[in-house]
Amino acid sequence: MSTSYLRPNFVEIDLAAIRRCTRAIRDAIGPSVKFFGTLKANGYGFGLVPVAKTVLGAGADAISLISLADAIALREAGITSPILLYAGVTYDRESVRAIERYRITPTLHDEASLDALLANVEDQLDCAIKIDAGNERIGVASDIAGDYIARVARSGKLRVAIVNTHPSISGAARADECLQWQYERFERACRDAEAKGVRIPLRVMASSKVLGMTRAMNLDGVDPGQALFTALPGTAAVQPLAKLRTPLLEVKPVNRSDFLEQAPFGGRAPKRLGVVPIGYSDGIHRLNAGAVLVGGRRAPLLGSPAIEYTRIDLTDVPDAKAGDEAVFIGAQGGERITPEDVIAHTKAGRLTDLACELRPGIQRIYLNP
Ligand SMILES: *Cc1c(COP(=O)(O)O)cnc(C)c1O
């Protein structure tokens, strides 16, 4: 479809930043550790296929994600690397057929998922087993995992290719000890399985937070996601979210004296009003720092974004006109609104949380492909 048919809202994503993060991870883990680049949620909002090609070209060995539809989209885009599918899809005839046809490694995490996979698998299939080593999320409890892994290995139809866990560590006290506790429980589960005669080719546990805390838990493979977009501690900062912009759709003076209590602005009536064609259905209510840049100046948002429009107070930018660029994130003239400014304004957690708010209707432009 012609891009002229689309709403003119653009996010510019700097693939060089993602490439630098990926290379830094490869440098940190060395050449022999398997590197799964985790790209859940449409590559954390940055866009699945371009980001997957970038990380595979910059040192990752494989992609891991949660959506089977996304895994198939990677294959259809020509990506041939291993793909690890974390728990999330229901195993039925059709999903398992696609997993086999597209050579995707599915995850087992409980009795129901094992029964469903076994009921539908045709040939021998490599699979992953997810362990809950204290993170209290998806996974086989680590104290019974040795037995579970051995049963999968003896099922005849499934080969244990990967055993993984995704540790949970917060900012609360004793994070290092809690991570060590989860590591030991995970290791013990793997040893229990090995004592039952199972060989585990790949043990994986280090996601971004772990890689940022220690290099002692790289095991056979690592599976960072956020660290593909935000540099690990101790490496140079990067910024993949380069710009979020839209044009002014209409600009006009405001001379309102009647029914001011009903005016949609609240507070002071602006002298000049701009409207941009981006609204909360695009995620803009979570993607703004309370102002945009127009003509190199900060212009405050007026009221709350509507579903597909947002009002701008152009009182201080008197020469602004329809078609001018309005920047929600990025630089214009000498001014800049950073993703950190937006995070401070919206109280989003991290850059990847911000990027996940970029709805699909915003056109993605890739810099430095
Ligand atoms: C999301 C996810 C990861 C990557 O986590 P980050 O914190 O983004 O590095 C790793 N493993 C599993 C199972 C995940 O769901």
The ligand as a Tripos MOL2 file, in Angstrom:
@<TRIPOS>MOLECULE
LIG
   15    15     1     0     0
SMALL
NO_CHARGES

@<TRIPOS>ATOM
      1 C1         11.7240  -11.5020   28.0850 C.3       1 LIG1
      2 C2         12.4970  -12.7050   28.3470 C.ar      1 LIG1
      3 C3         13.8960  -12.6680   28.3410 C.ar      1 LIG1
      4 C4         14.6720  -11.3940   28.1040 C.3       1 LIG1
      5 O1         14.5030  -10.5490   29.1980 O.3       1 LIG1
      6 P1         15.2230   -9.1260   29.2950 P.3       1 LIG1
      7 O2         15.0300   -8.7380   30.7090 O.co2     1 LIG1
      8 O3         14.5110   -8.2280   28.3500 O.co2     1 LIG1
      9 O4         16.6370   -9.3220   28.9350 O.co2     1 LIG1
     10 C5         14.5670  -13.8360   28.5790 C.ar      1 LIG1
     11 N1         13.9100  -14.9980   28.8140 N.ar      1 LIG1
     12 C6         12.5720  -15.0700   28.8390 C.ar      1 LIG1
     13 C7         11.9030  -16.3610   29.1170 C.3       1 LIG1
     14 C8         11.8120  -13.9260   28.5950 C.ar      1 LIG1
     15 O5         10.4780  -13.9960   28.6120 O.3       1 LIG1
@<TRIPOS>BOND
     1     1     2 1
     2     2     3 ar
     3     2    14 ar
     4     3     4 1
     5     3    10 ar
     6     4     5 1
     7     5     6 1
     8     6     7 2
     9     6     8 1
    10     6     9 1
    11    10    11 ar
    12    11    12 ar
    13    12    13 1
    14    12    14 ar
    15    14    15 1
@<TRIPOS>SUBSTRUCTURE
     1 LIG1         1 GROUP 0 **** ****
